[in-house]
Amino acid sequence: MAKDTDTINQIAVSVGKIEVTVEELKKAVMGNGKPGLLDRVSCIENQHKNEADNKKESKEKKVKWFDRGWAVAMLFISQMVAWIFLIFRG
């Protein structure tokens, strides 16, 4: 009978340690008044999303300027061709 009581006491102590560990883990994940792991992960995800959005926006601006540059170049070339045509025709 003494062995059974000792075993039950050891199990109770182990369960108590597990409960304390689970509670500490819960506090670490949820925050316990400070930013927890979930808050930190959300912050990092938002930061990466913002960086990706900024890169996409920057790329779109570069493409827009490149397209405008080509439009101006084509306009200039067509005007030069028209001017040369007028010179040689006239």
C-alpha positions in Angstrom: 0.0 0.0 0.0 2.9 2.4 0.8 4.2 1.8 -2.7 0.9 2.8 -4.2 0.7 6.0 -2.2 4.3 6.9 -3.2 3.4 6.3 -6.9 0.3 8.4 -6.6 2.3 11.2 -4.9 4.9 11.1 -7.6 2.2 11.3 -10.3 0.6 14.2 -8.5 3.9 16.0 -8.3 4.6 15.3 -12.0 1.1 16.5 -13.0 1.7 19.7 -10.9 5.0 20.3 -12.8 3.2 19.8 -16.1 0.4 22.2 -15.1 3.0 24.9 -14.1 4.9 24.3 -17.4 1.7 24.6 -19.4 0.8 27.8 -17.6 4.2 29.3 -18.2 4.0 28.3 -21.9 0.6 29.9 -22.2 1.9 33.1 -20.7 4.8 33.2 -23.1 2.6 32.6 -26.1 -0.3 34.9 -25.1 1.8 37.7 -23.5 1.0 38.0 -19.8 0.9 41.8 -20.0 3.7 42.0 -22.5 3.8 41.2 -26.2 3.7 37.4 -26.4 4.9 35.2 -29.2 1.7 35.5 -31.1 2.0 39.3 -31.1 5.6 39.1 -32.2 4.8 36.7 -35.0 2.0 39.0 -36.2 4.3 42.0 -36.1 6.9 40.2 -38.1 4.3 39.0 -40.7 3.0 42.6 -41.0 6.5 43.9 -41.5 7.3 41.4 -44.2 3.9 42.2 -45.9 4.7 45.9 -45.8 8.2 45.3 -47.3 6.7 43.2 -50.1 4.1 45.8 -50.8 6.8 48.5 -50.9 8.9 46.5 -53.3 5.9 45.9 -55.6 5.0 49.6 -55.5 8.6 50.5 -56.3 8.8 48.1 -59.2 5.5 49.4 -60.6 6.9 53.0 -60.5 10.0 51.9 -62.3 7.9 50.2 -65.0 5.8 53.3 -65.3 8.8 55.6 -65.8 10.3 53.1 -68.2 7.1 53.1 -70.3 7.0 56.9 -70.2 10.6 57.1 -71.3 9.9 54.8 -74.3 6.8 56.9 -75.2 8.9 60.1 -75.2 11.6 58.4 -77.2 9.2 57.2 -79.8 7.6 60.6 -80.0 11.0 62.2 -80.5 12.0 59.7 -83.2 8.7 60.2 -85.1 9.1 63.9 -84.9 12.6 63.7 -86.2 11.6 61.4 -89.1 8.8 63.8 -90.0 11.1 66.8 -89.9 13.7 65.0 -92.1 11.0 64.0 -94.5 9.8 67.7 -94.7 13.4 68.8 -95.3 14.1 66.4 -98.1 10.7 66.8 -99.7 10.7 70.6 -99.6 
